[in-house]
Amino acid sequence: MRTINVNVEGDYESGCFTMFSVRLESNGISLPIFLTAKQTNLAIYFDDAFEPILGLRNILLESGFNINQTIEIINGDDSEDQMQFVKDFNRTSIGWREEIQPIKMTFSDNKNPDNSNIIMESCGDGYTFTIFTETNDQTPIKMMNTLKLILSQD
């Protein structure tokens, strides 16, 4: 089973974790993914701190990755709740026990990939996740190539 590191960054204040970025890493290659306000707010809507990346996690799991998740609190209140949150969710290892499925990755605008977002979709259950590329220093094409390297089926 392949392992991928998923570093989740966010703030923890007033008993609430607010995720704003995720970094995928495998074999020394990494890709930062910055979440939009709409993605971040999914945590509030569903009352689940990890809802913003649920599609991404399910895609990775369905494609046969074992996820090594780490939590990095950027701004925190250093409360007991924060310490318990980190204890509960830092370095959790999650694995999939179903048939392994490929990942479909496309640009939102194939005619103009340099001004596109990246859409990931699992070929099994159809989980989706959109990587919004506007806030990243890399071009969408470079991000897609990096993502393909991280997710390669060695």
N, C-alpha and C positions, 0 to 999 in steps of 0.2 A: 504494500500500500504506500502510495506517495504521501508526503507530508508537505503542507503549506503553512507558513507562519502568517497569521492575521493579527496585525497590531492595530488595536482600536484606540483612537485618541479622542478625548473629550474632557468636559468639565464636570465636576461633581459639587453641587451646591444645593443646600436646603433639601437634602434627601433625594436629589434627582441627578441622574447621569445624563448629560447631553453630549451625544456623539457628534463629532464634526469631520472626522477623517478616518480612513482605514489605509493601512499599508500592507500590500501582499508581498510576500518574499519567499523565494525558493531558490536553492542552489546559488546563493549570493547575489541574486538579481531581485530588485524590488521595484514596486510601482505604488506611488501615493495616489489615493483616490479621495478627493475632497467632496463631501456631501453638500447638496443644496439645502436651503432652508426647508423646502418642501419635504425632502427625504428625512432631515433631522426631526421635523415635526411629526413624522409617523410614530415616533416613540411616545409622544403625548397622546395622539389620537388612539393608539392601540394599547396604551399603558404598558409598554414593553420597551425597555432601553435598547434592545437589539433589533427591533422591528425595521429600522432604517437599512440594515444589511441582511435581513432574513433571506431575501431572494438570492443574494450573493452567496451566503453560507450554504443554502440548499443546492445551488448550482455546483459549488465546489464539492460538497458531500456526494451529490449524485454522480459526479464525474470521478469518484474514487479517491478523493483526497482525505487524508486525516488532517484535521485542523488543529493547529497549536495556536490558541488565542491568547494574546496578552493585552492587558488594559493599561493605558498610560493616562493618568489624570494630569492635565495641563494646569488647570486652575481648580483647586479644591478647597473645601472647608475644613479638612482634616478631622472630620467628625468620626465617631464610632461607626455610623452608618456607611460612611465612605470606606473606611478600613474593611468593613464586612463585605461591601460590594466588591472591592478589589480581591479580597480573599476568595469570594465565591466564584468570580468570573475570570480571574487572571490565570493564565496558563492551563486553561481547560483544554482537554484533548477530546475531539469529537470525531467519530468515524461513521461511515455509512455501511449498512449491512444488506444492501439491495444490489441489483444488477447495475454495473457501472455504465454510465451513459456519456456520450461525447458532449462537448459544449459548442454551441453555435455562436459565433461572434461576428457582428456586422456593424457597419457604420449607419447612422441614422439617415445619412444622405450619401449614397454610394457614388453619386455624380460629383460630389464635392467633399471628399473625406477630410480635407484639412479644416473644414468648418462643420464637422459632425461630432456627434457624441458616439459612444461605443455601447452597443446593446449586446448583452450576454443572455443566452437562453439555453436552458438544459433541454436536451433532446428527448428526455424521458417524460417527466411530469410537466414540462413547460414552464419551469420557474424562470423569471426574468429579472434582470438588474441593469439599470442604465448608468454608465459612467459619464457624468457630465464633464466635458474636457475644457471648458472655458477657463477654469481657475488653475489649470495645471501649466507648468512651465514648458512641458513637452508638447509637441504637435500631436494631434490625434493619431496620425499614422505611426509616429514613434511610440506612442502609448500602446497602440494595438500590437506592434512588433514586440515590445517588452512584455506585454500580457501573454502573448503566444509563447515566448521563451519561458516565462514563469509556469505556464500551464502545460508545457511540452510533455509528451507521453514517453519519456526516456525508457 
